Amino acid sequence: MTMITATPDDRQAKRNVTVLVAAQAVLGAQMPMIFIVGGLAGQSLATNACLATLPISLIVLGSMLAATPISAIMQRWGRRAGFLVGATAGACGGLVGAYGLFLGSFPVFLLGSLLTGIYMSAHGFYRFAAADTASDAFRPKAISYVMAGGLAAAIIGPQIVKMTSTAYVIPFLGTYLAVIAVNVIGSVLFFFLDIPTPPKPAADAPKGRSRLEMLKTPRIAVAIICAMVSYALMNLVMTSTPLAVVGCGFSANDAADVVTSHVLAMYIPSFFTGQLIARFGVEKIVALGLAILAAAGVVALQGVELGNFFVALILLGIGWNFGFIGATTMLADSHDVSERGRMQGLNDLLVFGGVTFASLASGGLMNCSGGSPVDGWTAVNIAMVPLLTLAGGALLWLTMRPRTA
């Protein structure tokens, strides 16, 4: 990956971005690992097939519950402290998940998933940390570059799965043990971050808007809606993908390859998403992302050949990138430092609340809609329609009103 060239104005920001890109590459590998094997492992442990994706749902639930506390930790003790808490929880989640597989216990395995959610929550703040020390001009590029670090994770994670999923007699045990190593190694990177801890406000300092006041701000509300929908739809479809690919007669390695292509598509556009936002405006890029997500659903509904899975999941990744990075940029430009802790925690609480619902729905739609994997896959993709309508309508409403906030 090309090193980011420093300038006097953004030297500190670009150093931090470089560290966060590396963290995204190493620690971010955990996410494709979990999404490839989580549903399959859950299917092997659960007594009810409808609960196969419950482990992934609990990861997202844990992330939602941890969003506000993690944000508060970062506000009080700095980004490094919050990220180290997340990496520690990720390692613990891998350990407990491995123990659950060893015991053949679905409840223990679910507990490991819930702990992993704390890691996922902290991981979600990388994009905000990238903006902390960046100038207004560099901010969208900083967010985009950090998201691009997931490109390496998209390659590393699935390859680790291929090497470890059958390393032990118990399927996927090796993968969860590898998760521990990923978190231990990746946590070292955070000691190179140079992001000042936000100063404690003076008694007479402006308090900023309340959470309710911020939610009533049209631009903030629409940014959150678009982030929720982009992330929820990506999770809805990607969670079901390994089950659909294997259920339609392909191998677990085929599922890993499809997820690899998807995660690559999630992050490759990040090398130029920031430039596109700067040139065309954030609203247009978010709208493009929503349109590409819709196209992913259309392709998925055309058939269940391996090529359909690849194309649909690639489009899903690109659509998520434009929609989510665009919404993140919109949000970052809509609040000040005094509001950062409240706003970012609230945003991730709501975003991952939507993603939790999507991941819960994913398993039910996939395994309990109709009598075949094809029926379930069809139901998953049709479920995208109402959420896309909501986000598209909200964005259209925002662009048609005078910009006051």
Rosetta blueprint (number, residue, H / E / L):
1 M L
2 T L
3 M L
4 I L
5 T L
6 A L
7 T L
8 P L
9 D L
10 D L
11 R H
12 Q H
13 A H
14 K H
15 R H
16 N H
17 V H
18 T H
19 V H
20 L H
21 V H
22 A H
23 A H
24 Q H
25 A H
26 V H
27 L H
28 G L
29 A L
30 Q H
31 M H
32 P H
33 M H
34 I H
35 F H
36 I H
37 V H
38 G H
39 G H
40 L H
41 A H
42 G H
43 Q H
44 S H
45 L H
46 A L
47 T L
48 N L
49 A H
50 C H
51 L H
52 A L
53 T L
54 L H
55 P H
56 I H
57 S H
58 L H
59 I H
60 V H
61 L H
62 G H
63 S H
64 M H
65 L H
66 A H
67 A H
68 T H
69 P H
70 I H
71 S H
72 A H
73 I H
74 M H
75 Q H
76 R H
77 W H
78 G L
79 R H
80 R H
81 A H
82 G H
83 F H
84 L H
85 V H
86 G H
87 A H
88 T H
89 A H
90 G H
91 A H
92 C H
93 G H
94 G H
95 L H
96 V H
97 G H
98 A H
99 Y H
100 G H
101 L H
102 F H
103 L H
104 G L
105 S L
106 F H
107 P H
108 V H
109 F H
110 L H
111 L H
112 G H
113 S H
114 L H
115 L H
116 T H
117 G H
118 I H
119 Y H
120 M H
121 S H
122 A H
123 H H
124 G H
125 F L
126 Y H
127 R H
128 F H
129 A H
130 A H
131 A H
132 D H
133 T L
134 A L
135 S L
136 D L
137 A L
138 F L
139 R H
140 P H
141 K H
142 A H
143 I H
144 S H
145 Y H
146 V H
147 M H
148 A H
149 G L
150 G H
151 L H
152 A H
153 A H
154 A H
155 I H
156 I H
157 G H
158 P H
159 Q H
160 I H
161 V H
162 K H
163 M H
164 T H
165 S L
166 T L
167 A L
168 Y L
169 V L
170 I L
171 P L
172 F L
173 L H
174 G H
175 T H
176 Y H
177 L H
178 A H
179 V H
180 I H
181 A H
182 V H
183 N H
184 V H
185 I H
186 G H
187 S H
188 V H
189 L H
190 F H
191 F H
192 F H
193 L L
194 D L
195 I L
196 P L
197 T L
198 P L
199 P L
200 K L
201 P L
202 A L
203 A L
204 D L
205 A L
206 P L
207 K L
208 G L
209 R L
210 S L
211 R H
212 L H
213 E H
214 M H
215 L H
216 K L
217 T L
218 P H
219 R H
220 I H
221 A H
222 V H
223 A H
224 I H
225 I H
226 C H
227 A H
228 M H
229 V H
230 S H
231 Y H
232 A H
233 L H
234 M H
235 N H
236 L H
237 V H
238 M H
239 T H
240 S H
241 T H
242 P H
243 L H
244 A H
245 V H
246 V H
247 G H
248 C L
249 G L
250 F L
251 S L
252 A H
253 N H
254 D H
255 A H
256 A H
257 D H
258 V H
259 V H
260 T H
261 S H
262 H H
263 V H
264 L H
265 A H
266 M H
267 Y H
268 I L
269 P L
270 S H
271 F H
272 F H
273 T H
274 G H
275 Q H
276 L H
277 I H
278 A H
279 R H
280 F H
281 G L
282 V H
283 E H
284 K H
285 I H
286 V H
287 A H
288 L H
289 G H
290 L H
291 A H
292 I H
293 L H
294 A H
295 A H
296 A H
297 G H
298 V H
299 V H
300 A H
301 L L
302 Q L
303 G L
304 V L
305 E L
306 L H
307 G H
308 N H
309 F H
310 F H
311 V H
312 A H
313 L H
314 I H
315 L H
316 L H
317 G H
318 I H
319 G H
320 W H
321 N H
322 F H
323 G H
324 F H
325 I H
326 G H
327 A H
328 T H
329 T H
330 M H
331 L H
332 A H
333 D L
334 S L
335 H L
336 D L
337 V H
338 S H
339 E H
340 R H
341 G H
342 R H
343 M H
344 Q H
345 G H
346 L H
347 N H
348 D H
349 L H
350 L H
351 V H
352 F H
353 G H
354 G H
355 V H
356 T H
357 F H
358 A H
359 S H
360 L H
361 A H
362 S H
363 G H
364 G H
365 L H
366 M H
367 N H
368 C H
369 S L
370 G L
371 G L
372 S L
373 P H
374 V H
375 D H
376 G H
377 W H
378 T H
379 A H
380 V H
381 N H
382 I H
383 A L
384 M H
385 V H
386 P H
387 L H
388 L H
389 T H
390 L H
391 A H
392 G H
393 G H
394 A H
395 L H
396 L H
397 W H
398 L H
399 T H
400 M H
401 R L
402 P L
403 R L
404 T L
405 A L
